[in-house]
Amino acid sequence: MLPQRRPATLDAPHFQRAAAKDHAEQQAGERGGHGDLVPRSRQPHGEHDCNEARPGGEGGPHGRVAAEPLGRRQTHEAAGDYDVSLPLHLSVLTPDAVRAALARDSRLLVPVGTCEQHGPHLPLGCDTIIVERLADDLSAGFGILRAPTVPYGVNTATKRPYPGNAAVRRKTLHRWMNDLLGSWEQCGVDTFIILTAHGHDPHQEALSTLRTRRARVFTVDIFALDFTGYLEDPAGPTHGGELDTSLMLHLAPELVRMDLAQDYLLSDRQVERYRRQAAGSVPALSPGSVGRPSLASAEKGARLYKMIHDRIATRVLGAVAA
């Protein structure tokens, strides 16, 4: 995530063993309220054994349920025998449960992350962790199905290699996502909400030009929001800086190494180049991050996360609920 110049188009992860435990408890009938949010990072794969699209408006606009506040809905009807107050992870549901969920709300949240360095103090999955938590919270709050996370994207260019960096090309991501959306559309999804926390232009181009037969596609870049009043330098380019680091200190503080964080400010000329070019790159002399992670705090991250979540909930999910 580097340039923050697009106008806003509109808001401690648990590991797989926690997901397995939660699912086992659900199967045993031990559902007890709101449960923990359980992000997953599986490679997505389309399911081709779904029934044909539902007839007669059953999956149309009038078949949706209006948006409700977080934690308010706890009926088990929307997804068979699953608690809708928990995130509805498509990958752990049966085909019948998916059919029931789509009959109630035919939207699908699709989180898209990256495997990309954000400086010496942040994990490679920084973008993925942020967008997975958002997908979980929005899924739980609105009773919307949430697809398995797509864990790779088009990374920001770097002048030198960083161990662990893994990326796909723009055309690869575009074709892969088109295939996935096509599979899910055949199952009855009529609205896709793509969530990403990576503002690199080629990455955004791949996601904003996806095509379906009839379904609507909304691509949400959470870092395109206006952070005035939340950050000390809300308009400047940043990558692993105040914004990313604050969010991670709030969501997964155990993964942040503030003792290794280094500030790296761009010159006026470098800033101007970022704003002129279609895509910036991480300068060779930087530690891998750009900006001022030293300004980050968990408290700031909590405020940022709430703002991001609420903006998506009202401007995207609320707007396309009817």
VOBATOR-209437 format. One line per field, with one value per residue (C-alpha): x, y, z; chain; residue number from 1; residue in one letter. Coordinates in steps of 0.1 Angstrom, whole numbers, plus 2048, in hexadecimal, padded with zeros to 3 digits. Layout:
VOBATOR-209437
east <- (X:...);
north <- (Y:...);
up <- (Z:...);
chain <- (A:...);
n <- (NUM:...);
res <- (a:...);
end
This chain:
VOBATOR-209437
east <- (800:811:800:7E1:7D4:7B5:794:782:769:753:773:7CD:7C4:7BC:7CD:7BF:7BE:7A6:790:78F:785:769:75C:75C:749:72F:72B:726:70C:720:719:719:715:72F:74E:770:776:78B:79E:7A9:7C3:7BB:7C1:79E:78F:76E:752:742:728:710:6EC:6E2:6D9:6BA:69A:682:693:69C:6C0:6B6:6B6:696:6A4:6BE:6BC:6C2:6E3:6E2:6FB:717:70D:6E8:6DE:6E1:6C8:6D4:6BD:6D3:6EE:6DE:6EA:705:706:703:711:733:745:736:755:74C:768:75A:736:725:715:6F2:6FD:70B:6EB:6D7:6ED:6EB:6C5:6C5:6E1:6F0:70F:732:750:771:790:7B0:7D1:7F6:816:82C:846:83C:85D:871:856:837:82E:82C:807:7FF:7E6:7D6:7D2:7C0:7A8:7A0:796:780:770:769:75A:744:739:72F:71E:709:705:717:72B:750:767:788:7A4:7B7:7DA:7EE:7ED:801:81D:82C:84C:86D:891:89E:891:881:87F:85C:84D:836:820:80C:80A:7EC:7DF:7E2:7CF:7B4:7AF:7B0:796:780:780:777:75B:74D:74C:73A:722:716:70F:6F7:70D:700:716:73B:74C:772:785:7AA:7C3:7DD:7DC:7F6:7E7:7ED:7DD:7BF:7BC:7BA:79E:78A:786:778:75B:73D:71F:705:712:71D:741:74C:771:77A:79D:79C:7BB:7A9:796:79C:7B1:7B2:7AE:7BB:7DF:7FA:801:7E1:7E9:80D:819:81D:826:82A:828:810:7F0:7FA:80D:7F1:7D8:7EF:7F6:7D0:7C9:7E8:801:814:81F:82D:852:852:876:87F:869:87B:86D:874:867:865:873:85C:869:862:83F:838:845:82D:810:819:820:806:818:832:84E:861:882:8A1:8AF:890:88D:870:857:84E:83F:841:838:846:825:810:7FD:7E3:7CA:7CE:7C9:7A9:79B:7A6:798:776:775:77E:765:749:74F:74D:72E:71B:727:72B:718:6FC:6F9:6F6:6E0:6C0);
north <- (800:820:83D:84B:861:84F:85F:849:833:831:80B:793:77E:75B:73E:720:70A:723:721:6FB:6FD:716:701:6E1:6F3:6FF:6DB:6CF:6E8:6FD:71F:739:75C:771:75C:767:773:759:764:74A:74C:730:72E:735:71C:71F:706:6F9:6E1:6FC:6FC:714:737:73B:743:75F:77B:764:771:793:7B4:7AD:78D:79F:7A8:7CC:7D4:7D0:7DB:7C4:7A7:7AD:78F:76C:758:736:735:749:72E:70E:705:720:73E:75D:773:763:769:753:743:733:71A:709:708:6EB:6F1:6F1:70B:721:71E:728:746:752:74F:768:77F:779:790:782:793:78B:796:79A:79D:79D:78C:7AB:7BB:7DA:7E2:7CF:7D3:7C5:7A2:799:793:7B6:7BF:79C:79E:7BF:7B6:794:7A4:7BC:7A0:78C:7A9:7B4:790:78B:7AD:7AA:784:785:768:76D:75C:74D:767:76C:76F:77D:79D:7B4:7C1:7E3:7E5:7E3:7EC:7CD:7AB:7A4:780:773:78B:779:789:782:797:7AE:799:779:788:795:774:760:777:776:750:750:769:756:736:747:759:737:72E:74C:769:789:7A3:7A1:7B8:7B6:7C3:7CC:7DE:7E4:804:7FB:806:7E6:7D3:7EA:7E8:7C3:7C4:7E1:7D3:7B1:7A5:78F:784:796:79A:7BC:7C1:7DB:7DF:7F0:7FD:805:81B:832:842:864:861:886:889:866:868:884:881:873:87D:872:851:836:811:801:823:833:825:800:7FE:80D:7F5:7D8:7E3:7E2:7C2:7AC:7BE:79E:79E:7C2:7C9:7EE:7EA:7E5:800:81C:83D:845:865:86D:88D:8A6:89A:875:87E:890:872:85B:872:874:850:835:820:828:812:80E:822:80D:81F:81A:7FE:7F1:808:82C:844:847:827:838:84C:82C:820:806:821:833:811:80B:82C:826:803:80E:82A:813:7F8:811:822:801:7F6:815:820:7FD:7E2:7F9:809:7E8:7D6:7DD);
up <- (800:7F4:7E4:7F5:7DA:7CE:7D9:7F1:7DF:7FB:845:8AC:88F:89A:889:877:896:8A6:887:889:8AE:8A7:88B:8A0:8BC:8A3:895:8B9:8C1:8D8:8C9:8E4:8D7:8C5:8C4:8B8:895:883:864:84B:82F:818:7F3:7E3:7CB:7B9:7C0:7A1:7B1:7BB:7AF:793:79A:7AF:79B:79E:7B2:7CF:7CC:7C0:7D2:7E4:7F2:808:82C:835:847:86C:887:892:8A8:8A5:890:89E:88A:87E:85F:847:845:850:872:875:88C:877:893:889:868:84D:83E:81D:81F:83F:834:822:800:810:829:80E:7FA:819:820:7FC:7FD:81A:80D:7EB:7F1:7F5:806:7F6:809:7F4:806:7FD:807:808:81E:831:841:85C:877:866:85A:835:839:846:82A:82D:853:851:835:844:865:853:83F:85E:871:853:84D:871:873:853:850:82F:821:821:807:80F:80E:7EE:7FF:7E1:7CD:7B7:7CE:7D0:7BC:7CF:7C5:7D7:7E1:803:810:810:7F7:7DF:7C5:7A5:786:780:763:779:796:77E:76D:78D:79D:77E:780:7A5:7A2:784:799:7B6:79F:792:7B7:7BA:7C6:7B6:7C7:7CE:7E7:7E2:800:7FD:812:7F7:7E3:7C8:7A7:792:7AF:7AF:789:78A:7A4:797:774:77D:767:76F:75A:76F:793:7A0:7AC:7C5:7CB:7EC:7F2:817:815:7FC:819:826:846:84E:874:87A:86E:871:84B:83C:818:815:805:81F:820:841:851:86B:85C:856:877:88C:87D:884:8A8:8AD:89A:8A0:8B8:8BE:899:89A:8A2:8AB:8B7:892:883:870:863:83E:830:80C:7FD:7EC:7CB:7D4:7DF:7BF:7AB:7BE:7B5:790:78A:787:7A2:7BB:7C7:7E7:7E6:7E7:805:81A:834:81F:82F:826:83F:865:877:897:898:89A:8B8:8C1:8CB:8AA:899:8AB:8A0:87C:87B:888:86E:852:85D:861:840:82D:842:839:817:807:819:824:802:7EF:808:7F6);
chain <- (A:A:A:A:A:A:A:A:A:A:A:A:A:A:A:A:A:A:A:A:A:A:A:A:A:A:A:A:A:A:A:A:A:A:A:A:A:A:A:A:A:A:A:A:A:A:A:A:A:A:A:A:A:A:A:A:A:A:A:A:A:A:A:A:A:A:A:A:A:A:A:A:A:A:A:A:A:A:A:A:A:A:A:A:A:A:A:A:A:A:A:A:A:A:A:A:A:A:A:A:A:A:A:A:A:A:A:A:A:A:A:A:A:A:A:A:A:A:A:A:A:A:A:A:A:A:A:A:A:A:A:A:A:A:A:A:A:A:A:A:A:A:A:A:A:A:A:A:A:A:A:A:A:A:A:A:A:A:A:A:A:A:A:A:A:A:A:A:A:A:A:A:A:A:A:A:A:A:A:A:A:A:A:A:A:A:A:A:A:A:A:A:A:A:A:A:A:A:A:A:A:A:A:A:A:A:A:A:A:A:A:A:A:A:A:A:A:A:A:A:A:A:A:A:A:A:A:A:A:A:A:A:A:A:A:A:A:A:A:A:A:A:A:A:A:A:A:A:A:A:A:A:A:A:A:A:A:A:A:A:A:A:A:A:A:A:A:A:A:A:A:A:A:A:A:A:A:A:A:A:A:A:A:A:A:A:A:A:A:A:A:A:A:A:A:A:A:A:A:A:A:A:A:A:A:A:A:A:A:A:A:A:A:A:A:A:A:A:A:A:A:A);
n <- (1:2:3:4:5:6:7:8:9:10:11:12:13:14:15:16:17:18:19:20:21:22:23:24:25:26:27:28:29:30:31:32:33:34:35:36:37:38:39:40:41:42:43:44:45:46:47:48:49:50:51:52:53:54:55:56:57:58:59:60:61:62:63:64:65:66:67:68:69:70:71:72:73:74:75:76:77:78:79:80:81:82:83:84:85:86:87:88:89:90:91:92:93:94:95:96:97:98:99:100:101:102:103:104:105:106:107:108:109:110:111:112:113:114:115:116:117:118:119:120:121:122:123:124:125:126:127:128:129:130:131:132:133:134:135:136:137:138:139:140:141:142:143:144:145:146:147:148:149:150:151:152:153:154:155:156:157:158:159:160:161:162:163:164:165:166:167:168:169:170:171:172:173:174:175:176:177:178:179:180:181:182:183:184:185:186:187:188:189:190:191:192:193:194:195:196:197:198:199:200:201:202:203:204:205:206:207:208:209:210:211:212:213:214:215:216:217:218:219:220:221:222:223:224:225:226:227:228:229:230:231:232:233:234:235:236:237:238:239:240:241:242:243:244:245:246:247:248:249:250:251:252:253:254:255:256:257:258:259:260:261:262:263:264:265:266:267:268:269:270:271:272:273:274:275:276:277:278:279:280:281:282:283:284:285:286:287:288:289:290:291:292:293:294:295:296:297:298:299:300:301:302:303:304:305:306:307:308:309:310:311:312:313:314:315:316:317:318:319:320:321:322);
res <- (m:l:p:q:r:r:p:a:t:l:d:a:p:h:f:q:r:a:a:a:k:d:h:a:e:q:q:a:g:e:r:g:g:h:g:d:l:v:p:r:s:r:q:p:h:g:e:h:d:c:n:e:a:r:p:g:g:e:g:g:p:h:g:r:v:a:a:e:p:l:g:r:r:q:t:h:e:a:a:g:d:y:d:v:s:l:p:l:h:l:s:v:l:t:p:d:a:v:r:a:a:l:a:r:d:s:r:l:l:v:p:v:g:t:c:e:q:h:g:p:h:l:p:l:g:c:d:t:i:i:v:e:r:l:a:d:d:l:s:a:g:f:g:i:l:r:a:p:t:v:p:y:g:v:n:t:a:t:k:r:p:y:p:g:n:a:a:v:r:r:k:t:l:h:r:w:m:n:d:l:l:g:s:w:e:q:c:g:v:d:t:f:i:i:l:t:a:h:g:h:d:p:h:q:e:a:l:s:t:l:r:t:r:r:a:r:v:f:t:v:d:i:f:a:l:d:f:t:g:y:l:e:d:p:a:g:p:t:h:g:g:e:l:d:t:s:l:m:l:h:l:a:p:e:l:v:r:m:d:l:a:q:d:y:l:l:s:d:r:q:v:e:r:y:r:r:q:a:a:g:s:v:p:a:l:s:p:g:s:v:g:r:p:s:l:a:s:a:e:k:g:a:r:l:y:k:m:i:h:d:r:i:a:t:r:v:l:g:a:v:a:a);
end
